[in-house]
Amino acid sequence: MSIANRQRGEVSIEGPDGKKYRLCLTLGAIAQIEEELGVESLTQIDTVMGKGGMREVLSIFIALLNGGGHTEIERSDMIHWDVPLVELTQKIGECFRAAGFGLEEGGSGDEDPKS
């Protein structure tokens, strides 16, 4: 698989067995996120991410993986992913910012836990 193309809003993440996966906020991913989270637009994602519920975080993550071409990945596959929550939320935030949507601090996982 090729490296993520930041100009297309792609971000890469290491998954099971060291395999690289691409996250991308495509129109399909946006529709999937809005449908699964019951939000009317991406402007409400900050609120959802701020709550930090794993169901919502995983829904967004899977939609971004699907947008990156990994349409075979489903929620049940996440049991095999050993990715720390902080890294997961950081990658989600990176993907949104790369696509031109900024997640507010607190929803993106970018905080420095030492500050």
Contact map, one row per residue, 1 for C-alpha under 8 A:
1110000000000000000110000000000000000000000000000000000000000000000000000000000000000000000000000000000000000000000
1111000000000000000000000000000000000000000000000000000000000000000000000000000000000000000000000000000000000000000
1111100000010000000001000000000000000000000000000000000000000000000000000000000000000000000000000000000000000000000
0111110001110000000001100000000000000000000000000000000000000000000000000000000000000000000000000000000000000000000
0011111111100000000000000000000000000000000000000000000000000000000000000000000000000000000000000000000000000000000
0001111111100000000000000000000000000000000000000000000000000000000000000000000000000000000000000100000000000000000
0000111111000000000000000000000000000000000000000000000000000000000000000000000000000000000000000110000000000000000
0000111111000000000000010000000000000000000000000000000000000000000000000000000000000000000000000110000000000000000
0000111111100000000000011000000000000000000000000000000000000000000000000000000000000000000000111111000000000000000
0001111111110000000001111000000000000000000000000000000000000000000100000000000000000000000000100110000000000000000
0001110011111000000001110000000000000000000000000000000000000000000000000000000000000000001001100100000000000000000
0011000001111100000111100000000000000000000000000000000000000000000000000000000000000000001000000000000000000000000
0000000000111110000111100000000000000000000000000000000000000000000000000000000000000000001000000000000000000000000
0000000000011111011110000000000000000000000000000000000000000000000000000000000000000000000000000000000000000000000
0000000000001111111110000000000000000000000000000000000000000000000000000000000011100000000000000000000000000000000
0000000000000111111000000000000000000000000000000000000000000000000000000000000111000000000000000000000000000000000
0000000000000011111000000000000000000000000000000000000000000000000000000000000000000000000000000000000000000000000
0000000000000111111100000000000000000000000000000000000000000000000000000000000000000000000000000000000000000000000
0000000000000111111110000000000000000000000000000000000000000000000000000000000000000000000000000000000000000000000
1000000000011110011111000000000000000000000000000000000000000000000000000000000000000000000000000000000000000000000
1000000000011110001111100000000000000000000000000000000000000000100101000000000000000000000000000000000000000000000
0011000001111000000111110000000000000000000000000000000000000000100111000000000000000000000000000000000000000000000
0001000001111000000011111000000000000000000000000000000000001001111100000000000000000000000000100000000000000000000
0000000111100000000001111100100000000000000000000000000000000001111100000000000000000000000000100010000000000000000
0000000011000000000000111111110000000000000000000000000000000011001100000000000000000000000000110010000000000000000
0000000000000000000000011111110000000000000000000000000000000001001100000000000000000000000000000000000000000000000
0000000000000000000000001111111000000000000000000000000000000000000000000000000000000000000000000000000000000000000
0000000000000000000000001111111100000000000000000000000000000000001000000000000000000000000000000000000000000000000
0000000000000000000000011111111110000000000000000000000000000011011000000000000000000000000000000000000000000000000
0000000000000000000000001111111111000000010000000000000000000010000000000000000000000000000000000000000000000000000
0000000000000000000000000011111111100000000000000000000000000000000000000000000000000000000000000000000000000000000
0000000000000000000000000001111111110000000000000000000000000010000000000000000000000000000000000000000000000000000
0000000000000000000000000000111111111010000000000000000000110010000000000000000000000000000000000000000000000000000
0000000000000000000000000000011111111111110000000000000000000000000000000000000000000000000000000000000000000000000
0000000000000000000000000000001111111110000000000000000000000000000000000000000000000000000000000000000000000000000
0000000000000000000000000000000111111100000000000000000000100000000000000000000000000000000000000000000000000000000
0000000000000000000000000000000011111110000000000000000100100000000000000000000000000000000000000000000000000000000
0000000000000000000000000000000001111111000000000000000000000000000000000000000000000000000000000000000000000000000
0000000000000000000000000000000011101111110110000000000000000000000000000000000000000000000000000000000000000000000
0000000000000000000000000000000001000111110100000000000000000000000000000000000000000000000000000000000000000000000
0000000000000000000000000000000001000011111110000000000000000000000000000000000000000000000000000000000000000000000
0000000000000000000000000000010001000011111110000000000000000000000000000000000000000000000000000000000000000000000
0000000000000000000000000000000000000000111111000000000000000000000000000000000000000000000000000000000000000000000
0000000000000000000000000000000000000011111111110000000000000000000000000000000000000000000000000000000000000000000
0000000000000000000000000000000000000010111111111000000000000000000000000000000000000000000000000000001000000000000
0000000000000000000000000000000000000000001111111100000000000000000000000000000000000000000000000000001100100000000
0000000000000000000000000000000000000000000111111110000000000000000000000000000000000000000000000000000000100000000
0000000000000000000000000000000000000000000111111111100100000000000000000000000000000000000000000000000000100000000
0000000000000000000000000000000000000000000011111111100110000000000000000000000000000000000000000000000001110000000
0000000000000000000000000000000000000000000001111111000000000000000000000000000000000000000000000000000001100000000
0000000000000000000000000000000000000000000000111111100000000000000000000000000000000000000000000000000000100000000
0000000000000000000000000000000000000000000000011111110110000000000000000000000000000000000000000000000000100000000
0000000000000000000000000000000000000000000000011011111110000000000000000000000000000000000000000000000000000000000
0000000000000000000000000000000000000000000000000001111111000000000000000000000000000000000000000000000000000000000
0000000000000000000000000000000000000000000000000000111111100000000000000000000000000000000000000000000000000000000
0000000000000000000000000000000000001000000000011001111111110000000000000000000000000000000000000000000000000000000
0000000000000000000000000000000000000000000000001001111111111000000000000000000000000000100000000000000000000000000
0000000000000000000000000000000000000000000000000000011111111100000000000010000000000000000000000000000000000000000
0000000000000000000000000000000010011000000000000000001111111110000000000010000000000000000000000000000000000000000
0000000000000000000000000000000010000000000000000000000111111111000000000000000000000000000100000000000000000000000
0000000000000000000000100000000000000000000000000000000011111111100000000000000000000001000100000000000000000000000
0000000000000000000000000000000000000000000000000000000001111111110000001110000000000000000000000000000000000000000
0000000000000000000000001000110110000000000000000000000000111111111000000000000000000000000000000000000000000000000
0000000000000000000000111100100000000000000000000000000000011111111100000000000000000000000100000000000000000000000
0000000000000000000011110000000000000000000000000000000000001111111111101000000000000000000000000000000000000000000
0000000000000000000000110000100000000000000000000000000000000111111111111000000000000000000000000000000000000000000
0000000000000000000000111101100000000000000000000000000000000011111111100000000000000000000000000000000000000000000
0000000001000000000011111100000000000000000000000000000000000001111111000000000000000000000000000000000000000000000
0000000000000000000001000000000000000000000000000000000000000000111111100000000000000000000000000000000000000000000
0000000000000000000011000000000000000000000000000000000000000000111111111000000000000000000000000000000000000000000
0000000000000000000000000000000000000000000000000000000000000000111011111100000000000000000000000000000000000000000
0000000000000000000000000000000000000000000000000000000000000000010001111100000000000000000000000000000000000000000
0000000000000000000000000000000000000000000000000000000000000100110001111110100000000000000000000000000000000000000
0000000000000000000000000000000000000000000000000000000000000100000000111111110000000000000000000000000000000000000
0000000000000000000000000000000000000000000000000000000001100100000000001111110000000000000000000000000000000000000
0000000000000000000000000000000000000000000000000000000000000000000000000111111000000000000000000000000000000000000
0000000000000000000000000000000000000000000000000000000000000000000000001111111110000000000000000000000000000000000
0000000000000000000000000000000000000000000000000000000000000000000000000111111110000000000000000000000000000000000
0000000000000000000000000000000000000000000000000000000000000000000000000001111111000000000000000000000000000000000
0000000000000001000000000000000000000000000000000000000000000000000000000000111111000000000000000000000000000000000
0000000000000011000000000000000000000000000000000000000000000000000000000000111111100000000000000000000000000000000
0000000000000011000000000000000000000000000000000000000000000000000000000000001111110000000000000000000000000000000
0000000000000010000000000000000000000000000000000000000000000000000000000000000011111011000000000000000000000000000
0000000000000000000000000000000000000000000000000000000000000000000000000000000001111111000000000000000000000000000
0000000000000000000000000000000000000000000000000000000000000000000000000000000000111111100000000000000000000000000
0000000000000000000000000000000000000000000000000000000000000000000000000000000000011111110000000000000000001100000
0000000000000000000000000000000000000000000000000000000000000000000000000000000000111111111000000000000000001000000
0000000000000000000000000000000000000000000000000000000000001000000000000000000000111111111100000000000000001000000
0000000000000000000000000000000000000000000000000000000010000000000000000000000000001111111110000000000000111100000
0000000000000000000000000000000000000000000000000000000000000000000000000000000000000111111111000000000000011100000
0000000000111000000000000000000000000000000000000000000000000000000000000000000000000011111111100000000000000000000
0000000000000000000000000000000000000000000000000000000000011001000000000000000000000001111111110000000000010000000
0000000000000000000000000000000000000000000000000000000000000000000000000000000000000000111111111000011000111100000
0000000000100000000000000000000000000000000000000000000000000000000000000000000000000000011111111100000000010000000
0000000011100000000000111000000000000000000000000000000000000000000000000000000000000000001111111110000000000000000
0000000010000000000000001000000000000000000000000000000000000000000000000000000000000000000111111111111000000000000
0000000010000000000000000000000000000000000000000000000000000000000000000000000000000000000011111111111000000000000
0000011111100000000000000000000000000000000000000000000000000000000000000000000000000000000001111111100000000000000
0000001111000000000000011000000000000000000000000000000000000000000000000000000000000000000000111111100000000000000
0000000010000000000000000000000000000000000000000000000000000000000000000000000000000000000000011111110000000000000
0000000000000000000000000000000000000000000000000000000000000000000000000000000000000000000000011111111000000000000
0000000000000000000000000000000000000000000000000000000000000000000000000000000000000000000010011001111100000000000
0000000000000000000000000000000000000000000011000000000000000000000000000000000000000000000010011000111110110000000
0000000000000000000000000000000000000000000001000000000000000000000000000000000000000000000000000000011111110000000
0000000000000000000000000000000000000000000000000000000000000000000000000000000000000000000000000000001111111110000
0000000000000000000000000000000000000000000000001100000000000000000000000000000000000000000000000000000111111110000
0000000000000000000000000000000000000000000001111111000000000000000000000000000000000000100010000000001111111000000
0000000000000000000000000000000000000000000000001000000000000000000000000000000000000000110111000000001111111110000
0000000000000000000000000000000000000000000000000000000000000000000000000000000000000111110010000000000011111110000
0000000000000000000000000000000000000000000000000000000000000000000000000000000000000100110010000000000011011111000
0000000000000000000000000000000000000000000000000000000000000000000000000000000000000000000000000000000011011111100
0000000000000000000000000000000000000000000000000000000000000000000000000000000000000000000000000000000000000111111
0000000000000000000000000000000000000000000000000000000000000000000000000000000000000000000000000000000000000011111
0000000000000000000000000000000000000000000000000000000000000000000000000000000000000000000000000000000000000001111
0000000000000000000000000000000000000000000000000000000000000000000000000000000000000000000000000000000000000001111
